[in-house]
């Protein structure tokens, strides 16, 4: 669910400067309600959000990605299957869906993850608006477009 939140934030804050997609190895059937609760106050077009498989982005017809931000080590292994030669970067966050949490802990985990993603997305967008190269951007954002980006999580 981290990548869905990142997708929504990049789309909202980056405007037409970015074409962004979220995908995962085992997508759920719907966006988690706690992710939607974090996004609802500030995201204007929640209808665009839907869990997708990374396989949707591996065919010849798939859009070429300039950068892949893997939000899960498991998914980073799949980035090589994407068309083109996207720069791969990892953004590590705690798993808001980790087992063993109470409902209150899970809600707090989604909120914490949302704010961490928001901070990185803001740095990423600001770096791109200042005409940094992909490498400079990645260095600026936690040592994380041109064109398309895919945000992948497990």
Contact map, one row per residue, 1 for C-alpha under 8 A:
1111100000000000000000000000001100100000000000000000000000000000000000000000000000000000000000010000000000000000000000000000000000000000000000000000000010
1111110000000000000000000000000000000000000000000000000000000000000000100000000000000000000010000000000000000000110010000000000000000000000000000000000010
1111111000000000000001100000000000000000000000000000000000000000000000100000000000000000000000000000000000000000000000000000000000000000000000000000001110
1111111100000000000001100000001000100000000000001110000000000000000000000000000000000000000000000000000000000000000000000000000000000000000000000000001000
1111111110000000000000000000000000100010000000000000000000000000000000000000000000000000000000000000000000000000010010000000000000000000000000000000000000
0111111111000000000001000000000000000000000000000000000000000000000000000000000000000000000000000000000000000000000011001000000000000000000000000000001000
0011111111100000000111000000000000000000000000000000000000000000000000000000000000000000000000000000000000000000000000000000000000000000000000000000001000
0001111111110000000000000000000000000010001001001000000000000000000000000000000000000000000000000000000000000000000000000000000000000000000000000000000000
0000111111111100000000000000000000000000001000000000000000000000000000000000000000000000000000000000000000000000000001001000000000000000000000000000000000
0000011111111110010100000000000000000000000000000000000000000000000000000000000000000000000000000000000000000000000000001000100000000000000000000000000000
0000001111111111011100000000000000000000000000000000000000000000000000000000000000000000000000000000000000000000000000000000000000000000000000000000000000
0000000111111110000000000000000000000000001100000000000000000000000000000000000000000000000000000000000000000000000000000000000000000000000000000000000000
0000000011111110000000000000000000000000000000000000000000000000000000000000000000000000000000000000000000000000000000000100100000000000000000000000000000
0000000011111111110000000000000000000000000000000000000000000000000000000000000000000000000000000000000000000000000000000000100000000000000000000000000000
0000000001111111110000000000000000000000000000000000000000000000000000000000000000000000000000000000000000000000000000000000000000000000000000000000000000
0000000000100111111000000000000000000000000000000000000000000000000000000000000000000000000000000000000000000000000000000000000000000000000000000000000000
0000000000000111111000000000000000000000000000000000000000000000000000000000000000000000000000000000000000000000000000000000000000000000000000001010000000
0000000001100111111100000000000000000000000000000000000000000000000000000000000000000000000000000000000000000000000000000000000000000000000000001111100000
0000000000100001111110000000000000000000000000000000000000000000000000000000000000000000000000000000000000000000000000000000000000000000000000000011100000
0000001001100000011111000000000000000000000000000000000000000000000000000000000000000000000000000000000000000000000000000000000000000000000000000001111000
0000001000000000001111100000000000000000000000000000000000000000000000000000000000000000000000000000000000000000000000000000000000000000000000000001111000
0011011000000000000111110000000000000000000000000011000000000000000000000000000000000000000000000000000000000000000000000000000000000000000000000000011110
0011000000000000000011111010000000000000000000000011110000000000000000000000000000000000000000000000000000000000000000000000000000000000000000000000011110
0000000000000000000001111110000000000000000000000011110000000000000000000010000000000000000000000000000000000000000000000000000000000000000000000000000111
0000000000000000000000111110000000000000000000000000111000000000000000000010000000000000000000000000000000000000000000000000000000000000000000000000000011
0000000000000000000000011111000000000000000000000000100000000000000000000000000000000000000000000000000000000000000000000000000000000000000000000000000001
0000000000000000000000111111100000000000000000000011100000000000000000000000000000000000000000000000000000000000000000000000000000000000000000000000000001
0000000000000000000000000111111000000000000000000011000000000000000000000000000000000000000000000000000000000000000000000000000000000000000000000000000000
0000000000000000000000000011111000000000000000000110000000000000000000000000000000000000000000000000000000000000000000000000000000000000000000000000000000
0000000000000000000000000001111100000000000000000110000000000000000000000000000000000000000000000000000000000000000000000000000000000000000000000000000000
1001000000000000000000000001111110110000000000001110000000000000000000000000000000000000000000000000000000000000000000000000000000000000000000000000000000
1000000000000000000000000000011111110000000000000000000000000000000000000000000000000000000000000000000000000000000000000000000000000000000000000000000000
0000000000000000000000000000001111111000000000000000000000000000000000000000000000000000000000000000000000000000000000000000000000000000000000000000000000
0000000000000000000000000000000111111100000000000000000000000000000000000000000000000000000000000000000000100100000000000000000000000000000000000000000000
1001100000000000000000000000001111111110000000000000000000000000000000000000000000000000000000000000000000000100000000000000000000000000000000000000000000
0000000000000000000000000000001111111111000000000000000000000000000000000000000000000000000000000000000000000000000000000000000000000000000000000000000000
0000000000000000000000000000000011111111100000000000000000000000000000000000000000000000000000000000000000000000000000000000000000000000000000000000000000
0000000000000000000000000000000001111111100000000000000000000000000000000000000000000000000000000000000000000110010000000000000000000000000000000000000000
0000100100000000000000000000000000111111111001000000000000000000000000000000000000000000000000000000000000000000000000000000000000000000000000000000000000
0000000000000000000000000000000000011111111101000000000000000000000000000000000000000000000000000000000000000000000000000000000000000000000000000000000000
0000000000000000000000000000000000001111111000000000000000000000000000000000000000000000000000000000000000000000000000000000000000000000000000000000000000
0000000000000000000000000000000000000011111100000000000000000000000000000000000000000000000000000000000000000000000000000000000000000000000000000000000000
0000000110010000000000000000000000000011111111000000000000000000000000000000000000000000000000000000000000000000000000000000000000000000000000000000000000
0000000000010000000000000000000000000001011111000000000000000000000000000000000000000000000000000000000000000000000000000000000000000000000000000000000000
0000000000000000000000000000000000000000001111110000000000000000000000000000000000000000000000000000000000000000000000000000000000000000000000000000000000
0000000100000000000000000000000000000011001111111000000000000000000000000000000000000000000000000000000000000000000000000000000000000000000000000000000000
0000000000000000000000000000000000000000000011111100000000000000000000000000000000000000000000000000000000000000000000000000000000000000000000000000000000
0000000000000000000000000000000000000000000011111100000000000000000000000000000000000000000000000000000000000000000000000000000000000000000000000000000000
0001000100000000000000000000001000000000000001111110000000000000000000000000000000000000000000000000000000000000000000000000000000000000000000000000000000
0001000000000000000000000000111000000000000000111111000000000000000000000000000000000000000000000000000000000000000000000000000000000000000000000000000000
0001000000000000000001110011111000000000000000001111100000000000000000000000000000000000000000000000000000000000000000000000000000000000000000000000000000
0000000000000000000001110011000000000000000000000111110100000000000000000000000000000000000000000000000000000000000000000000000000000000000000000000000000
0000000000000000000000111110000000000000000000000011111110000000000000000000000000000000000000000000000000000000000000000000000000000000000000000000000000
0000000000000000000000111000000000000000000000000001111111000000000000000000010000000000000000000000000000000000000000000000000000000000000000000000000100
0000000000000000000000001000000000000000000000000000111111100000000000000000000000000000000000000000000000000000000000000000000000000000000000000000000000
0000000000000000000000000000000000000000000000000001111111100100000000000000000000000000000000000000000000000000000000000000000000000000000000000000000000
0000000000000000000000000000000000000000000000000000111111100110000000000000000001100000000000000000000000000000000000000000000000000000000000000000000000
0000000000000000000000000000000000000000000000000000011111110100000000000000000011100000000000000000000000000000000000000000000000000000000000000000000000
0000000000000000000000000000000000000000000000000000001111111100000000000000000001100000000000000000000000000000000000000000000000000000000000000000000000
0000000000000000000000000000000000000000000000000000000001111100000000000000000000100000000000000000000000000000000000000000000000000000000000000000000000
0000000000000000000000000000000000000000000000000000000000111110000000000000000000000000000000000000000000000000000000000000000000000000000000000000000000
0000000000000000000000000000000000000000000000000000000111111111000000000000000000100000000000000000000000000000000000000000000000000000000000000000000000
0000000000000000000000000000000000000000000000000000000010001111100000000000000000100000000000000000000000000000000000000000000000000000000000000001000000
0000000000000000000000000000000000000000000000000000000000000111110000000000000001110100000000000000000000000000000000000000000000000000000000000001000000
0000000000000000000000000000000000000000000000000000000000000011111100000000000001111100000000000000000000000000000000000000000000000000000000000011110000
0000000000000000000000000000000000000000000000000000000000000001111100000000000000011110000000000000000000000000000000000000000000000000000000001111100000
0000000000000000000000000000000000000000000000000000000000000000111110000000000000000111100000000000000000000000000000000000000000000100000000001101110000
0000000000000000000000000000000000000000000000000000000000000000111111000000001000000111100000000000000000000000000000000000000000000000000000000000111100
0000000000000000000000000000000000000000000000000000000000000000001111100000000000000001111000000000000000000000000000000000000000000000000000010000111100
0000000000000000000000000000000000000000000000000000000000000000000111111011000000000001111000000000000000000000000000000000000000000000000000000000001110
0110000000000000000000000000000000000000000000000000000000000000000011111011000000000000011110000000000000000000000000000000000000000000000000000000001111
0000000000000000000000000000000000000000000000000000000000000000000001111111000000000000011100000000000000000000000000000000000000000000000000000000000111
0000000000000000000000000000000000000000000000000000000000000000000001111111100000000000010000000000000000000000000000000000000000000000000000000000000000
0000000000000000000000000000000000000000000000000000000000000000000000011111110000000000000000000000000000000000000000000000000000000000000000000000000001
0000000000000000000000011000000000000000000000000000000000000000000001111111111000000000000000000000000000000000000000000000000000000000000000000000000111
0000000000000000000000000000000000000000000000000000000000000000000001111111111000000001010000000000000000000000000000000000000000000000000000000000000100
0000000000000000000000000000000000000000000000000000000000000000000000001111111100000000000000000000000000000000000000000000000000000000000000000000000000
0000000000000000000000000000000000000000000000000000010000000000000000000111111111000000000000000000000000000000000000000000000000000000000000000000000000
0000000000000000000000000000000000000000000000000000000000000000000100000011111111000001000000000000000000000000000000000000000000000000000000000000000000
0000000000000000000000000000000000000000000000000000000000000000000000000000111111001000000000000000000000000000000000000000000000000000000000000000000000
0000000000000000000000000000000000000000000000000000000001000000000000000000011111100000000000000000000000000000000000000000000000000000000000000000000000
0000000000000000000000000000000000000000000000000000000011100001100000000000011111111100000000000000000000000000000000000000000000000000000000000000000000
0000000000000000000000000000000000000000000000000000000011110111100000000000000011111100000000000000000000000000000000000000000000000000000000000000000000
0000000000000000000000000000000000000000000000000000000000000001110000000000000001111100000000000000000000000000000000000000000000000000000000000000000000
0000000000000000000000000000000000000000000000000000000000000000110000000000000101111110000000000000000000000000000000000000000000000000000000000000000000
0000000000000000000000000000000000000000000000000000000000000001111100000000000001111111000000000000000000000000000000000000000000000000000000000000000000
0000000000000000000000000000000000000000000000000000000000000000011100000000000000001111100000000000000000000000000000000000000000000100000000000000000000
0000000000000000000000000000000000000000000000000000000000000000001111000001001000000111110000000000000000000000000000000000000000000000000000000000000000
0000000000000000000000000000000000000000000000000000000000000000001111000000000000000011111000000000000000000000000000000000000000000000010000010000000000
0000000000000000000000000000000000000000000000000000000000000000000011111001000000000001111100000000000000000000000000000000000000000000000000010000000000
0000000000000000000000000000000000000000000000000000000000000000000011110000000000000000111110000000000000000000000000000000000000000000000000010000000000
0000000000000000000000000000000000000000000000000000000000000000000000110000000000000000011111000000000000000000000000000000000000000000000000000000000000
0100000000000000000000000000000000000000000000000000000000000000000000100000000000000000001111100000000000000000100100000000000000000000000000000000000000
0000000000000000000000000000000000000000000000000000000000000000000000000000000000000000000111110000000000001000100000000000000000000000000000000000000000
0000000000000000000000000000000000000000000000000000000000000000000000000000000000000000000011111100000000001000000000000000000000000000000000000000000000
1000000000000000000000000000000000000000000000000000000000000000000000000000000000000000000001111100000001101100100000000000000000000000000000000000000000
0000000000000000000000000000000000000000000000000000000000000000000000000000000000000000000000111110000001000000000000000000000000000000000000000000000000
0000000000000000000000000000000000000000000000000000000000000000000000000000000000000000000000111111100000000000000000000000000000000000000000000000000000
0000000000000000000000000000000000000000000000000000000000000000000000000000000000000000000000001111100000000000000000000000000000000000000000000000000000
0000000000000000000000000000000000000000000000000000000000000000000000000000000000000000000000000111110000000000000000000000000000000000000000000000000000
0000000000000000000000000000000000000000000000000000000000000000000000000000000000000000000000000111111111000000000000000000000000000000000000000000000000
0000000000000000000000000000000000000000000000000000000000000000000000000000000000000000000000000001111111000000000000000000000000000000000000000000000000
0000000000000000000000000000000000000000000000000000000000000000000000000000000000000000000000000000111111100000000000000000000000000000000000000000000000
0000000000000000000000000000000000000000000000000000000000000000000000000000000000000000000000000000111111110000000000000000000000000000000000000000000000
0000000000000000000000000000000000000000000000000000000000000000000000000000000000000000000000000000111111111000000000000000000000000000000000000000000000
0000000000000000000000000000000000000000000000000000000000000000000000000000000000000000000000011000111111111100000000000000000000000000000000000000000000
0000000000000000000000000000000001000000000000000000000000000000000000000000000000000000000000010000001111111110000000000000000000000000000000000000000000
0000000000000000000000000000000000000000000000000000000000000000000000000000000000000000000000000000000111111111000000000000000000000000000000000000000000
0000000000000000000000000000000000000000000000000000000000000000000000000000000000000000000001110000000011111111100000000000000000000000000000000000000000
0000000000000000000000000000000001100100000000000000000000000000000000000000000000000000000000010000000001111111110000000000000000000000000000000000000000
0000000000000000000000000000000000000100000000000000000000000000000000000000000000000000000000000000000000111111111000000000000000000000000000000000000000
0000000000000000000000000000000000000000000000000000000000000000000000000000000000000000000000000000000000011111111100000000000000000000000000000000000000
0100000000000000000000000000000000000000000000000000000000000000000000000000000000000000000011010000000000001111111110000000000000000000000000000000000000
0100100000000000000000000000000000000100000000000000000000000000000000000000000000000000000000000000000000000111111111000000000000000000000000000000000000
0000000000000000000000000000000000000000000000000000000000000000000000000000000000000000000000000000000000000011111111100000000000000000000000000000000000
0000000000000000000000000000000000000000000000000000000000000000000000000000000000000000000010000000000000000001111111110000000000000000000000000000000000
0100110000000000000000000000000000000000000000000000000000000000000000000000000000000000000000000000000000000000111111111000000000000000000000000000000000
0000010010000000000000000000000000000000000000000000000000000000000000000000000000000000000000000000000000000000011111111100000000000000000000000000000000
0000000000000000000000000000000000000000000000000000000000000000000000000000000000000000000000000000000000000000001111111110000000000000000000000000000000
0000000000000000000000000000000000000000000000000000000000000000000000000000000000000000000000000000000000000000000111111111000000000000000011010000000000
0000010011000000000000000000000000000000000000000000000000000000000000000000000000000000000000000000000000000000000011111111100000000000000000010000000000
0000000000001000000000000000000000000000000000000000000000000000000000000000000000000000000000000000000000000000000001111111110000000000000000000000000000
0000000000000000000000000000000000000000000000000000000000000000000000000000000000000000000000000000000000000000000000111111111000000000000110010000000000
0000000000000000000000000000000000000000000000000000000000000000000000000000000000000000000000000000000000000000000000011111111100000000110110010000000000
0000000001001100000000000000000000000000000000000000000000000000000000000000000000000000000000000000000000000000000000001111111110000000000000001000000000
0000000000000000000000000000000000000000000000000000000000000000000000000000000000000000000000000000000000000000000000000111111111000000000000000000000000
0000000000000000000000000000000000000000000000000000000000000000000000000000000000000000000000000000000000000000000000000011111111110001100100000000000000
0000000000000000000000000000000000000000000000000000000000000000000000000000000000000000000000000000000000000000000000000001111111111000100000001100000000
0000000000000000000000000000000000000000000000000000000000000000000000000000000000000000000000000000000000000000000000000000111111110000000000000000000000
0000000000000000000000000000000000000000000000000000000000000000000000000000000000000000000000000000000000000000000000000000011111110000000000000000000000
0000000000000000000000000000000000000000000000000000000000000000000000000000000000000000000000000000000000000000000000000000001111111000000000000000000000
0000000000000000000000000000000000000000000000000000000000000000000000000000000000000000000000000000000000000000000000000000001111111111100000000000000000
0000000000000000000000000000000000000000000000000000000000000000000000000000000000000000000000000000000000000000000000000000000100111111100000000000000000
0000000000000000000000000000000000000000000000000000000000000000001000000000000000000010000000000000000000000000000000000000000000011111110000001100000000
0000000000000000000000000000000000000000000000000000000000000000000000000000000000000000000000000000000000000000000000000000000000011111111000000000000000
0000000000000000000000000000000000000000000000000000000000000000000000000000000000000000000000000000000000000000000000000000001000011111111100000000000000
0000000000000000000000000000000000000000000000000000000000000000000000000000000000000000000000000000000000000000000000000001001100011111111110010000000000
0000000000000000000000000000000000000000000000000000000000000000000000000000000000000000100000000000000000000000000000000001000000000111111111110000000000
0000000000000000000000000000000000000000000000000000000000000000000000000000000000000000000000000000000000000000000000000000000000000011111111110000000000
0000000000000000000000000000000000000000000000000000000000000000000000000000000000000000000000000000000000000000000000000011001000000001111111110000000000
0000000000000000000000000000000000000000000000000000000000000000000000000000000000000000000000000000000000000000000000010011000000000000111111110000000000
0000000000000000000000000000000000000000000000000000000000000000000000000000000000000000000000000000000000000000000000010000000000000000011111110000000000
0000000000000000000000000000000000000000000000000000000000000000000000000000000000000000000000000000000000000000000000000000000000000000011111110000000000
0000000000000000000000000000000000000000000000000000000000000000000010000000000000000000111000000000000000000000000000011011000000000000111111110000000000
0000000000000000110000000000000000000000000000000000000000000000011000000000000000000000000000000000000000000000000000000000100100000100000000001111100000
0000000000000000010000000000000000000000000000000000000000000000011000000000000000000000000000000000000000000000000000000000000100000100000000001111100000
0000000000000000111000000000000000000000000000000000000000000000110000000000000000000000000000000000000000000000000000000000000000000000000000001111100000
0000000000000000011110000000000000000000000000000000000000000011111000000000000000000000000000000000000000000000000000000000000000000000000000001111110000
0000000000000000011110000000000000000000000000000000000000000000111110000000000000000000000000000000000000000000000000000000000000000000000000001111111000
0000000000000000000111100000000000000000000000000000000000000000101110000000000000000000000000000000000000000000000000000000000000000000000000000001111100
0011011000000000000111100000000000000000000000000000000000000000000111100000000000000000000000000000000000000000000000000000000000000000000000000000111110
0010000000000000000001110000000000000000000000000000010000000000000111110011000000000000000000000000000000000000000000000000000000000000000000000000011111
1110000000000000000001111000000000000000000000000000000000000000000001110010000000000000000000000000000000000000000000000000000000000000000000000000001111
0000000000000000000000011110000000000000000000000000000000000000000000110110000000000000000000000000000000000000000000000000000000000000000000000000000111
